[in-house]
Amino acid sequence: MAGTLYERLGGYSVIAAVVDGLMARIAEDKRLAKYFAGHGDNSKKRLRQMLVEMICQLTRGPCFYLGRDMSTVHKGLGINGSEWQVFITHLIGELDSFAVPDEEQKDLLKLLNSIKNDIVEAP
């Protein structure tokens, strides 16, 4: 299928739905939920929207990510490689639930892995 990765993923509505499911999975996973402890509902909604906008922009959609860079956002959290992999596993689970084809999943994971070193601080 031709077009941007944004289009091939299904556009904004699919990206937003995947992020909604991803956020729910993260909230239920004790290995990752700790990163959202202390955030109120409004703060969680803002984090969700930032993630939607970041993915939308990364995939060449019509969104503008106005948040801080990934290094600044994640500095000091101590996210490690196994936690990153748990996040990716949950993301793949959500992509699968929306029947996102393997090629599009691989392309999205490649983009996310390009910013992994800005997020992960420990092996």
Backbone as numpy.savetxt, mean C-alpha at the origin, in Angstrom:
# Nx Ny Nz CAx CAy CAz Cx Cy Cz
-3.19 -6.24 -22.03 -4.04 -5.07 -22.03 -3.14 -3.83 -22.03
-3.41 -2.89 -22.92 -2.62 -1.67 -23.01 -3.09 -0.67 -21.96
-2.34 0.39 -21.81 -2.70 1.43 -20.88 -1.76 1.47 -19.69
-1.99 2.44 -18.83 -1.16 2.59 -17.64 -1.48 1.46 -16.66
-0.59 1.26 -15.73 -0.86 0.26 -14.69 -2.12 0.65 -13.92
-2.32 1.92 -13.71 -3.53 2.41 -13.05 -4.77 1.88 -13.77
-4.80 2.03 -15.07 -5.94 1.55 -15.86 -6.04 0.03 -15.82
-4.90 -0.63 -15.93 -4.89 -2.10 -15.95 -5.32 -2.70 -14.61
-5.08 -1.96 -13.52 -5.52 -2.41 -12.20 -7.03 -2.25 -12.02
-7.63 -1.39 -12.81 -9.07 -1.15 -12.69 -9.42 0.25 -12.26
-8.41 1.11 -12.13 -8.67 2.50 -11.79 -8.84 2.75 -10.30
-9.32 3.95 -10.02 -9.41 4.44 -8.65 -10.28 3.55 -7.76
-11.43 3.13 -8.26 -12.35 2.37 -7.41 -11.74 1.05 -6.97
-11.01 0.38 -7.84 -10.37 -0.88 -7.45 -9.22 -0.62 -6.49
-8.41 0.38 -6.78 -7.29 0.71 -5.88 -7.83 1.05 -4.50
-8.86 1.88 -4.42 -9.44 2.26 -3.13 -10.01 1.05 -2.39
-10.68 0.17 -3.11 -11.25 -1.02 -2.47 -10.15 -1.96 -1.97
-9.08 -2.11 -2.75 -7.96 -2.95 -2.33 -7.33 -2.35 -1.06
-7.13 -1.05 -1.05 -6.55 -0.39 0.13 -7.46 -0.55 1.34
-8.77 -0.42 1.15 -9.70 -0.61 2.27 -9.55 -2.01 2.87
-9.52 -3.01 2.01 -9.34 -4.38 2.48 -7.98 -4.59 3.14
-6.96 -3.98 2.55 -5.61 -4.08 3.09 -5.55 -3.47 4.49
-6.15 -2.30 4.65 -6.14 -1.66 5.97 -6.86 -2.52 7.01
-7.94 -3.17 6.61 -8.66 -4.06 7.54 -7.78 -5.25 7.91
-7.09 -5.82 6.94 -6.20 -6.96 7.22 -5.08 -6.55 8.17
-4.50 -5.38 7.92 -3.41 -4.90 8.76 -3.89 -4.69 10.19
-5.07 -4.11 10.33 -5.63 -3.85 11.67 -5.84 -5.13 12.46
-6.08 -6.23 11.76 -6.32 -7.51 12.43 -5.05 -8.32 12.65
-3.95 -7.89 12.08 -2.70 -8.63 12.18 -1.83 -8.00 13.26
-1.61 -8.74 14.35 -0.86 -8.20 15.48 0.56 -7.78 15.13
1.12 -8.37 14.08 2.48 -8.01 13.67 2.53 -6.62 13.06
1.42 -6.14 12.53 1.39 -4.83 11.87 0.49 -3.81 12.56
-0.50 -4.27 13.28 -1.47 -3.38 13.91 -0.81 -2.38 14.86
0.32 -2.76 15.41 1.01 -1.88 16.37 1.39 -0.54 15.74
1.54 -0.51 14.43 1.92 0.73 13.77 0.76 1.72 13.68
-0.44 1.26 14.00 -1.61 2.13 13.96 -2.17 2.40 15.35
-1.51 1.86 16.38 -1.94 2.09 17.76 -1.86 3.59 18.05
-2.87 4.09 18.68 -2.87 5.50 19.06 -3.43 6.41 17.99
-3.72 5.88 16.82 -4.33 6.70 15.77 -5.84 6.67 15.95
-6.46 7.82 15.89 -7.91 7.90 15.93 -8.50 7.58 14.55
-9.81 7.52 14.50 -10.49 7.19 13.24 -10.13 8.17 12.13
-10.09 9.46 12.43 -9.77 10.45 11.41 -8.35 10.26 10.88
-7.43 9.98 11.76 -6.04 9.76 11.37 -5.92 8.52 10.49
-6.64 7.47 10.83 -6.62 6.25 10.02 -7.22 6.49 8.64
-8.27 7.30 8.58 -8.87 7.64 7.28 -7.88 8.43 6.43
-7.14 9.31 7.06 -6.14 10.09 6.32 -5.01 9.19 5.82
-4.55 8.27 6.64 -3.52 7.32 6.22 -4.02 6.48 5.04
-5.26 6.06 5.11 -5.86 5.28 4.03 -5.88 6.09 2.74
-6.31 7.36 2.84 -6.39 8.19 1.65 -5.00 8.45 1.07
-4.02 8.65 1.92 -2.65 8.86 1.45 -2.14 7.64 0.70
-2.45 6.45 1.21 -2.02 5.22 0.54 -2.71 5.07 -0.81
-3.99 5.38 -0.87 -4.71 5.33 -2.15 -4.06 6.29 -3.15
-3.82 7.51 -2.72 -3.25 8.52 -3.62 -1.84 8.15 -4.05
-1.05 7.59 -3.13 0.31 7.20 -3.48 0.30 6.11 -4.55
-0.53 5.08 -4.34 -0.60 3.99 -5.32 -1.15 4.51 -6.65
-2.15 5.34 -6.58 -2.72 5.93 -7.79 -1.65 6.68 -8.58
-0.87 7.51 -7.91 0.18 8.27 -8.60 1.28 7.36 -9.10
1.73 6.41 -8.27 2.79 5.48 -8.67 2.44 4.70 -9.94
1.15 4.41 -10.09 0.70 3.60 -11.22 0.29 4.47 -12.42
0.62 5.76 -12.33 0.37 6.74 -13.41 -1.11 7.06 -13.59
-1.80 7.08 -12.47 -3.20 7.52 -12.48 -3.28 9.03 -12.32
-4.49 9.56 -12.27 -4.68 11.01 -12.24 -4.58 11.64 -10.85
-4.08 10.91 -9.87 -4.00 11.42 -8.50 -2.67 12.12 -8.24
-2.69 12.95 -7.22 -1.48 13.61 -6.76 -1.27 13.23 -5.30
-0.16 12.57 -5.01 0.18 12.24 -3.64 0.83 13.47 -3.03
0.21 14.01 -1.99 0.71 15.23 -1.37 1.36 14.98 -0.01
1.54 13.71 0.32 2.15 13.37 1.60 3.66 13.52 1.57
4.24 13.29 2.70 5.70 13.35 2.82 6.32 12.14 2.13
7.63 12.22 1.89 8.32 11.10 1.25 8.36 9.90 2.21
8.53 8.72 1.64 8.44 7.48 2.41 9.51 7.38 3.50
10.69 7.89 3.26 11.74 7.86 4.28 11.32 8.65 5.51
10.80 9.84 5.30 10.38 10.70 6.40 9.21 10.07 7.16
8.24 9.55 6.43 7.03 8.98 7.04 7.36 7.78 7.92
8.31 6.96 7.50 8.56 5.69 8.19 9.80 5.70 9.08
10.58 6.78 9.07 11.80 6.85 9.87 11.47 6.70 11.36
12.19 5.81 11.99 12.04 5.60 13.42 11.01 4.55 13.81
10.25 4.05 12.85 9.25 3.03 13.16 9.89 1.66 13.35
11.06 1.47 12.77 11.75 0.19 12.92 11.11 -0.95 12.17
10.45 -0.65 11.08 9.81 -1.70 10.27 10.90 -2.62 9.75
10.69 -3.92 9.91 11.71 -4.87 9.46 11.25 -5.63 8.21
12.17 -6.37 7.65 11.91 -7.08 6.40 10.78 -8.08 6.49
10.65 -8.76 7.63 9.56 -9.74 7.74 8.21 -9.04 7.83
8.16 -7.88 8.46 6.92 -7.11 8.52 6.55 -6.60 7.12
7.55 -6.17 6.37 7.31 -5.77 4.98 6.69 -6.93 4.21
7.22 -8.12 4.40 6.71 -9.28 3.68 5.28 -9.61 4.10
4.96 -9.43 5.37 3.59 -9.64 5.84 2.66 -8.64 5.14
3.08 -7.39 5.06 2.31 -6.36 4.36 2.06 -6.77 2.91
3.12 -7.20 2.23 3.02 -7.61 0.83 2.08 -8.81 0.69
2.16 -9.76 1.60 1.28 -10.93 1.57 -0.18 -10.51 1.69
-0.46 -9.57 2.60 -1.83 -9.08 2.74 -2.27 -8.34 1.47
-1.37 -7.56 0.89 -1.69 -6.84 -0.35 -2.04 -7.83 -1.46
-1.23 -8.87 -1.61 -1.49 -9.88 -2.64 -2.84 -10.55 -2.39
-3.16 -10.83 -1.14 -4.45 -11.41 -0.81 -5.61 -10.52 -1.25
-5.46 -9.22 -1.05 -6.51 -8.29 -1.49 -6.57 -8.20 -3.01
-5.41 -8.14 -3.66 -5.40 -8.10 -5.12 -6.06 -9.35 -5.69
-5.78 -10.49 -5.08 -6.41 -11.75 -5.52 -7.92 -11.69 -5.33
-8.37 -11.09 -4.24 -9.81 -11.05 -3.97 -10.55 -10.19 -5.00
-9.83 -9.29 -5.66 -10.42 -8.47 -6.72 -10.05 -8.98 -8.11
-9.49 -10.20 -8.15 -9.14 -10.86 -9.42 -8.21 -10.01 -10.28
-7.28 -9.30 -9.62 -6.28 -8.54 -10.37 -5.31 -9.55 -10.99
-5.11 -9.49 -12.30 -4.25 -10.47 -12.98 -2.81 -10.45 -12.46
-2.14 -11.58 -12.59 -0.77 -11.75 -12.10 0.18 -10.69 -12.64
0.09 -10.38 -13.93 1.02 -9.41 -14.52 0.89 -8.04 -13.87
-0.33 -7.62 -13.62 -0.56 -6.33 -12.97 -0.08 -6.37 -11.53
-0.30 -7.50 -10.86 0.21 -7.64 -9.49 1.73 -7.52 -9.48
2.39 -8.20 -10.39 3.86 -8.15 -10.45 4.34 -6.74 -10.71
3.67 -6.03 -11.61 4.07 -4.64 -11.90 3.88 -3.74 -10.69
2.79 -3.92 -9.96 2.57 -3.12 -8.75 3.61 -3.45 -7.69
3.88 -4.73 -7.49 4.88 -5.13 -6.50 6.26 -4.60 -6.85
6.57 -4.56 -8.13 7.86 -4.00 -8.56 7.95 -2.52 -8.16
6.87 -1.77 -8.37 6.85 -0.36 -7.97 7.01 -0.21 -6.46
6.28 -1.02 -5.72 6.36 -0.93 -4.25 7.73 -1.35 -3.74
8.31 -2.36 -4.36 9.66 -2.77 -3.96 10.70 -1.70 -4.25
10.40 -0.81 -5.19 11.34 0.28 -5.49 11.41 1.29 -4.35
10.41 1.30 -3.47 10.43 2.21 -2.32 10.64 1.46 -1.00
10.84 0.16 -1.08 11.01 -0.67 0.11 12.13 -0.15 1.01
13.26 0.23 0.44 14.39 0.68 1.26 14.11 1.99 1.98
13.11 2.73 1.53 12.72 3.96 2.21 11.79 3.67 3.40
11.26 2.46 3.46 10.29 2.09 4.48 10.89 1.12 5.51
11.62 0.15 5.05 12.19 -0.90 5.91 13.50 -0.40 6.49
13.62 -0.47 7.82 14.83 0.00 8.51 15.70 -1.10 9.04
15.14 -2.29 9.19 15.90 -3.39 9.80 15.70 -4.63 8.94
16.71 -5.52 8.96 16.59 -6.74 8.14 15.42 -7.62 8.55
